[in-house]
Amino acid sequence: MIQLAGRLKYCLLPVIGLLLAGLAQAADIRDTARSVAEQSKGALVTVRVVMGIKFSIRGQSRDQERKVEANGTVIDASGLTVASAAALDPTIVMRATTRADIKSEFKETTLILDDGTEVDAEVILKDSDLDMIFIKPREAEDSFKAVALETNGRQPRILDQVFAVGRLGKIGNRAIRLHLGRVEALVKGPRPFYVCDASLSANLGCIVYDSRGAPLGILVTKQNPAGMARGGSRLSGNQLILPILRTMEDLVEMAAQAREAQAKSQDESAGDESPSDQ
């Protein structure tokens, strides 16, 4: 009996060690997530848009307006902000699910900052394929708090723990919220991306970080128009919209294009100004 107890002791010690290590890692990532949230909360904004939408089908047309809010992340001190295009523009999904001719425009765009300040803004770049949209303040007079875009080459492995920092909506007083999750898949291709578990999907337009607090990419969506046309669903395995993690390399590349569009917009605005009377 004593010999058996001794064997059980040596068998259980590695198991107990793994459990304790797992608990320590969980505690570490929670502490890291809270620290990153505190440091970056000023860069987490709400983007509010009013969209004008016109449907035309079989000779009939209909106009409507929609007000939409989504998370956004400020990535430059000038106030340049990135968000999920599909989260802000419902016509992206509409065009894939209907044969109607759909035209849309952003009539109003507003950035709602951490302290509740509302800043008049405008859309300067939208890429529906990568599901990124970039917004800038119309008058960049202040210096905004921003998240630094770092391409550190880190690639998460499947089942690695990650976290996202986002905001609740108006009903939750736009409070900061944190989600822990794991990487579920790596999808290879010309533009590889990652799939995280569903617990992170409420944070579209937000940065995802690894357990050490290093940024990994931005949460956006990937759509399956063919699946939509066939009436696919999660239950059938033909998923319609998949929340994904685009890499920091993709985000940095798109941000560079957005800054070029931002500079061009500012040059055009300066050129439109009439000289003052002497």
Residue, then its C-alpha position, 0 to 999 in steps of 0.5 A: m500500500i505504501q509503495l502504491a501511494g508512492r507511485l501515485k505521488y510521483c504520477l500526480l506531481p507532474v499533473i499538479g505542476l501543469l495545473l499550477a503553471g496553467l493557473a499562473q499563466a492565466a493570472d499573468i495574461r489577465d494582469t497583462a490585459r488589464s495593464v494594456a487596457e489602462q494604457s490604451k483606453g484613450a485610443l479606443v473610440t466609438v465610430r458613429v456613422v449615418m448612412g444614406i442607402k438607396f435600393s433599386i430593384r425591378g424598376q422600384s427604388r427606396d431610400q433610407e438612413r441608418k445610424v450605426e456604431a462600432n468600435g474603432t482604434v486610433i492609430d495615429a496622433s492625428g486621430l487617424t482611426v481604423a475600424s471594421a468596414a462591415a461593422l460600420d457599413p451594412t451594405i457590404v453584406m446587403r450586396a452579397t445577399t440581394r440582387a438589388d442595386i445598392k448605392s450608399e454614402f456616409k452622410e455623417t461620421t463622428l468619433i466618440l472619444d474616451d471622455g465622451t467628446e464627439v469629433d466630426a470626422e470623415v471616411i478616407l479609405k475603405d477596403s471591403d476585401l480586407d474589411m478595414i475602413f479608415i476615418k480621420p477628424r475633419e479638423a485635426e487640431d488636437s493630439f490624439k492618444a493612439v496605439a502604436l502599430e508594431t510589426n514584431g514578426r511574432q506569429p501565434r500558435i494554435l491554442d495560444q492565449v490572446f486577449a482583445v480590448g474593446r468597448l461596450g455600446k451606448i447602453g453600457n456607457r461605452a465602458i472598456r471591456l476585455h475578452l480572453g480567447r485562444v487562437e483556433a486556426l491559421v489560414k495560409g494564403p497570399r494574406p494569411f490570417y488567424v481565427c480566434d474563438a467566438s468570445l472575441s468576435a464582439n471586438l471587431g475593429c480592435i487590436v488583439y494581443d498575445s499573453r505578453g501584451a504584444p499586438l498581433g493584429i486587428l479583428v475584422t470579418k471575412q465574408n463568403p458571398a457564395g455561401m450567402a447566395r446558397g443560403g449557407s449557415r453555421l449549422s450547415g458548415n457553410q459559414l457566412i461571416l467569419p470573424i478573423l484576425r488580420t495580421m499587423e503586417d496587413l494593418v500597417e500596409m493599409a495604414a500607410q495607404a490611409r496616411e497617403a489618402q489623409a495627406k492628399s485630402q489635407d492638400e486638397s483642402a488647403g488648395d480650396e481655401s481662398p486667400s484672405d482679403q488684404 
